[in-house]
Amino acid sequence: MLEILLELLVELGLTCLLEGSGRAVSTAYRRSKTHPVLWTLGLFAVGAFLGWLSAHVVPHHLAPIIGFRGFSLLVAPLVVGAVMHGWGRHREARDLPHSGLATFHGGAAFAFGISLLRLLGTS
């Protein structure tokens, strides 16, 4: 259970960091100008890269496995997607810009990429 919570916190932190930096980098990548499928694939790729990188930096599980190996692969995308969807709605309600990461499918794809490569890269 602790492993799942730690992974969720790390993924949420990375997702929020990426959302903030994504808005600051350029208006060329605004969600309204880019097809949602491209955003989703791009976010999955960024998440997969960060998952691969984190598996090389910390090549073992942070806590004992509870349940079955790969449980976070199912839970993390749902939780991160829901949180990022809420964040996007919060920003929309205040007429503030947000990227494609602040959607359910964007956050879920990013978290799925991290979880998948962490699962494949850790012992």
Residue pairs with C-beta under 8 A, 6 or more apart in sequence:
1 63
1 66
2 62
2 63
2 64
2 66
3 61
3 62
3 63
3 64
3 65
3 66
3 72
4 66
4 71
4 72
4 75
4 76
6 62
6 63
7 62
7 72
7 76
7 115
7 118
8 72
8 75
8 76
8 79
8 80
10 54
10 114
11 76
11 80
11 110
11 111
11 114
11 115
12 79
12 80
12 83
14 50
14 110
14 114
15 80
15 83
15 84
15 101
15 107
15 110
15 111
16 87
18 46
18 101
18 110
19 84
19 87
19 98
19 99
19 101
19 102
22 29
22 99
22 101
23 97
23 98
23 99
29 99
30 97
30 99
31 39
31 98
31 99
31 100
31 103
34 100
36 100
36 103
36 105
39 99
39 100
39 101
39 103
39 106
40 100
40 105
40 106
40 109
41 109
43 100
43 101
43 106
43 107
43 109
43 110
43 113
44 109
44 110
44 112
44 113
45 113
46 110
46 113
47 109
47 110
47 111
47 112
47 113
47 114
47 117
48 113
48 114
48 116
48 117
49 113
49 117
50 113
50 114
50 117
51 113
51 114
51 115
51 116
51 117
51 118
51 121
52 117
52 121
54 114
54 117
54 118
55 117
55 118
55 120
55 121
55 122
56 121
58 122
59 121
59 122
59 123
60 122
60 123
61 122
61 123
65 71
69 119
70 119
72 115
72 118
72 119
73 112
73 115
73 116
73 119
76 111
76 112
76 114
76 115
77 107
77 108
77 109
77 111
77 112
77 115
78 108
79 111
80 107
80 108
80 110
80 111
81 104
81 105
81 106
81 107
81 108
81 111
82 104
82 107
83 107
84 101
84 102
84 103
84 104
84 106
84 107
84 108
84 110
85 102
85 103
85 104
85 107
87 98
87 102
88 98
88 102
88 103
91 97
91 98
91 102
92 98
99 106
100 106
101 107
101 110
